[in-house]
Structures are given as C-alpha cells and as structure tokens.
Amino acid sequence: MSKSAAKNKVKPDTILKNFWKDNQRFADLFNTVLFNGDPVLKPSDLKEVDTDVSSIIKFNGHIETVQRILDVVRKTAFGVDFIIWGLENQEKIHYAMPLRHMLADALIYLKEYNEIAARNKKEKSYNTSDEFLSSLKKEDRLHPVISLCIYYGEKDWDGPFDLLDMMIVPDNLKFIISNYKMNLIEVRKSENLLFENEDIDIVFKMVRSIYNDDYNGFYKAYKDQSVSVEVGLTVGSIVNSQAIINQALSMEKEGGNINMCEALQRWLDEEVKKGKIEGKVEGKAEGKIEGTINTYRRFHVSKKETKENLIKEFLLSEIEAEEYMNKFWN
C-alpha cells in the first residue's frame, strides 16, 4: 500500500454520492426498487437538478430559513411535464426519517411554487383576485417528487417507515390523518432485488456477504474477479473500512482494478487488530485462511513459509495448518 493512500481520508458520503450520480446506476436503482425492474426511467432522459432545496418559509408574519441539501436529484420529462427524483444515502438509523423526507419533498414543491409565483408576478397574468392572492393561476400545476432512501447500516432498520409510525394515534383516527410514506431500501435485506447494472449488483452482494459474516462465500464468489476502483471504494465506504478504501486508492494510482478478496483480507486483519473480530472464529476463519493462502500463492510465497505464516497469524497447530494447506493450496 502506498503511503499516500494510507494517509488519504476519503469521505464515504462523497463516494456514495458520486457512485449514484451515474445515470445508468440511478435509473436501474429506481426501476428495480420501485417498479419491479420495468424500465420506467431511462438513463438518457435523466437531467441533473440542483440538490440544494433550502428555502425561506413565511407564515403569519413569521419567517424562518430551512436548510436542506439532498444527495442526488434528477429530473425526467414525461411529455410536456416532468418528475423530480430524489435520492438520499443513510448510514445510520434515523428515527425521524419520514419527517426528513416529507420536509425535503415539501421544499422542492415550495421551490417550484416560488418559481411559478415569480413568473406570474412578472408577467402580471392573473385573471382573478383569487389567482392574485395565491400567486398561482387556476391552471398552474406542481410536478411530482419521488424520493428514495438507501439505508446502508449493518443493523436491521427498526425506525419508522411513514409519518404515522412516528405518532401514537388511536386506530379509529388514523384514516383522517394525512400520512407520508417513505420509500426505503435496506442494503442488508436486498437479496430479492435483481439489478441489471453490474456495479450495483456487485456492491450490494459484497456488502451483504460482509454483514452476514459470509467470508467463505465471499472468497468463493470473488477470488478470481477484479472490480473497478470505484466499486471497491463504494464497498469500503459502506462497510466503513479504511483498509478497503486504501487498497482501492493504491490500485487507482497504479491504473488497475482491485482484487476484493485481497482488500477484504486487509479489512479482516484490521478488524482483528481492533478486537472486533476474534483471530480464530469458526466459519469466519476458514474464509480468511483460504484468502490468505490464495494471496501468498499469488505472490509466489513457498508452501513452507505460507504454512508457518498461517500458524502464526491464525494461532493454528501444525496439523491444522497442514489440513488447510491440503484443502486450499491447489
């Protein structure tokens, strides 16, 4: 690993924003999650929109500034109209998330209302006093806003999914309360989603394997596969691994792809040193040992030296190390 990569601290939220700014990925995410894979969104139709939806709210002589910046926002045209699509990345459980989404959507609507009102005022095209009072003409319409939240956390989401979940309301009153539903996807529970975009598919599968401690399955699936540096950075950002991020940055400097099994091995070593993962854990250890043996073989380390390293690194007996060598050195 290069010293520059080790010192480089990359902000995970920036990496995730850049990953989803790609229109191919953005469209496939929404199509898969919200439309069962139907190609409702077409990458070529997506237009970038300002993510800053901050605004000033005036009410009965009171004025307040509300600041809100979304992660990725796109606009698509449907005939003469358009729809706004908003994406928010969420690393931790937020127990006010439906309210946050409602506020963000409302600010987008408010922004469009202010634009229409300013145009009407400039053109002085009101037909009635009612239109003048509201600053909207009778035929003026706002455009729909559809938002999606991606939750990347390792724990199951136990927060609210809509506004009613944030309230204590008798059942007989719920039907008269205006609810606000949040579109949420949990990466750790995304196994039923079939993405067409290979980058999304790989990122979600790798993260699920790591969260489920399925390191052996991870090695079997990706031991001979390299991925782009961007995919490696994204996985490292989601699982909060500086080791994976550093490995990806090193490979970027060398102009190549990243072997995720090697990167995962570095991450596991990092977790062992932190005391988060025991040095020898059944199930986890076998996947780590296989990856270690494959790495040593790739760098032409002798069988004898590899076995000695296994004994030292994984606290194995000589017989155990020999069994793993017979199993994985092929």
N, C-alpha and C positions, 0 to 999 in steps of 0.2 A: 504494500500500500504506500502511496506517495505521501510525504509529509504534508503537502498542500491539501490533499484530500482529507487527511486526518484532522487538520485544523479547520477545514471548511464546515461551517454550521449552516445547513440549509433549512429554511423554514418549511415544515410539512404542508402548511396551508397554501403556500405559494406553489409547491409542486403539484398539489391536488387541483388547484385552480387551472394551472397550465395543462394538466392532463385532460381535463374536461372541456377546455377551450377548443379542442379539436372537434370540428363539426361532425365528423364520422362517428366519433365516440358519443358525443352529446345526443345525436339523433337516435343511435342504437339504444342508448340508456333509456330514453323516454319511451321509445317504441316497445322495448321489451318489458319495462316495468308497468307502464300504464295502458298499453294497447295490445298485450299478448303477442308481440312480435310483428304486428301489422305495420307496414312502413308508412305511418301517418306523417311522420316528419321525414323530410328529405334533406340530406346534408347541404345540397346546393341551394336550398331555399332559406337556410338559416342566415340571419343578419345579426351582427353584433350590436348590442344595446348597452348604454351606459349603466354600470352596476350601482352607481350612487343614486339612491332613491330618497335621500334626505330631503326634508321639506319643512315648511313653516305652517303650523296649524293655528288658525284663528277661530275663536268661538266666544261669542258674547263679550267681546272686548278683551278677552284673554288671548295672548299669543305665546306660542311655545315652539321651539325648534326641535325637531325629531331627526336624529341622525341614524341612517341605516345603509349599509353597503352590502350588496349581495355578492356571492362568489362568481357565478356565471349567469348572464342573461342573454337570451337570444329572441329574435322576432321572426315569425314566418308569415308570409302572405297567403291568404285564402281568398282568392278572387280579388275584390277591391278592399277587403278587410284584412286584419292581421291578428295574430295571437302572440302574447308575450309568454315566454317560457323561462322560469327562474330555477336555478339550482343552488342548493346550499349544502356545504360539507359540514358534518358534525362529528367531532372526535369523541365527545363525552355526552352522557345522557343529560338532557336539559328539560327540567320539569315544567317549563313554560313554553316549550317549542311550538305548540299550536298557536299560542298568542303571538309569538315572534313572527310566525308565518303570516298570520292574519294581518299584523301590522305592516309587514313588508309588502304584501299584496295591496293593502289599502293605500300605502304611499305611492305605489305605481299607478293606481287608479286616480289618486289625488293629483299626481304629476300630469297625467293626461287631461284631467278636468281643467287644471290651471292653464294648460296649453290651449285647449279649446276656448276657454273663457277669454283668454288674452286675445285670441284671434277674432272672436265675436265682438269684443270691445273695440278692437282696432277697426274692424270693418263696419261697425255700427249697424249690424244686420238684424237687430231684434225686431220681431213683428208684434209682440205684445209686451205689456208691463210685466207679465209673469216671466217671460224669457229674459227681460232686462234684470229682474230681481235675482234669478238663479244663474245668470250669465251663460245659460245654455239655451239653445233653440230647441223647439219641441222634437225635431228630428235628429238631434245630436245623440250619438251613442258612444259609450266607452267600449274598449276592446278587452276580451277575456285575458286573465292572467292565470297561468297554470304553473304551480310550483312543486318541486320535488326535493326532499331532504334525504341525503345519504348519510346513514349512521355507520361509522367505521369501528366503533368500540368493540372490545373483546367480550364485555358483559352483555347479556340479553337486555334489550330495551324494555325497561319497566316504567317508562314515563307515559304521559297521556298521548293519545292519538288524535284527539279532537278537543274542541273547546269545552264540551260537556264533561269530558274526563277530568277537567280542572275544577269542576264545581260539585257541590253537594246539593242535588236537586231531587225533590220527590218525583217519582215516576210519572205521576199524573200531570206534572207541569213541564216535562221535558219537551213535549210536542210543540209548545208555544214559545220556546226559547230558540233564538237563531243560533244554530250550531256552526262551527267552522272546522272542516275536516282537513287533516294534514296528510299529504302523500309521503309516506316514509318507506325507505328500503333499508334493511339491515344486511350488511355485507356478510356477517357470520351466518345468516339464515337465507342465503341467496341461491342455494343449490338447485332450486326448481326453476330458476331463470336461465333461459337459453339465449345467450348473447351471440349475435353474428360477428361482432367485432372481436377479433382475436385478442387484442390487448386487454379489453375489459374482462374477457373470459379468463385469461391467464392471471390477471391481478386478483380477481375475486376468488379463483380456485386456490391460488397460493396463500392468500390471507386466511381462507377457511382452514386449510391444512395446518397452518401455524397456530391458529386459535384453538383448533381441535387437538393439538399436540400430535398430529399425524406426520411426524417427521420421516418415518419409514416410507409412507405413501408418497411424501413429497419427493424424496430421493428417487424412488422408482419412476415417478412421472416425469421428472425434470433432470435426471442425471446426465442425459445426453443432449439436453436442449439449452440453447442460449437465448436470451431475450434482449430486447433493446435496453439501453441505459435508462431511458425514460420509464419503462415498465419497472426496472429494478429500483429506481428512485421512488416510484409511486408505492411499491410494496413496502420498501423501507420506511417511508413516511407514515403509512397506515399503521404498521406494527411498532412504530416508534423505535426503529433500530438504526443507530448511528453507524453500526458496523456494516449493514447492508448498503446504506447511503454512501459510505466511504468507498466501499467496493465498487459501486456503480460509478462514482466520480473518478476513481482510478482508471476504470476501463474507458470512460469517456475521454480522458486525457490521452489514452493510447489508441483511441479511434476504433474500439471494438465493442462487441456485445458483452453481456455479463452472464457468467455461469451462476445461476441462482443457488445451486447446491453448495458451491464454494462460499457464496455470500451467506447462506443460511448457516453453514458451519461456523463462520466467523461470529454470527449473531448468537448462536448457541454457546460458543466459548465466552462471549461477552456476558450472557445471562448467568453462566456458571460462576464466573468471577464475581458477579454482583450478589450471588447467593440466591437468585430467583429460581434456578433450576439445579437440582442435585447433580453431582458429577456422574452418578450412575443411577439411572432410573429405568426400570424395565419398560420396554415399549419405545420410550424416547431414545434410550441409549443405542439400541440396535440401528436405528436410522442414522444417528450421529456417527456410529462406528463405521457403517457402510460408506457414508460420505467421506469420512476421514481416510479410509483405505483407498477409495477411488481418487482422492486428491493426491495422496502420496504416490500412487501408481502413475498419475498423470504427470507428476514432476520427477518420475524415474527414481524414486527412493527405493532402496532394496527391500526385499521381504523381511530380512532380519531386522533392519532398522525400523521398518514400519511396525513390526510386532513389538519391539521394545518401546516405541512411542505409544502404542495402544495400552500397554501395561502401565506406563507412567501416567498417561492422560486420563484413562478411564478407571484406574485402580483395579485392573484385572489381574487374575492369576495367569501364569504362563499357559496353563491348559486352556483357560477361557480365551485368551488371545489367539492361541493356535486354532481353536474352533472357529473363531470369527475370520481368521485368515483363510482357512479352508473354504469357508462359506462365501466370502466376498472377493477373494483375490482370484479373478479368472479373466 
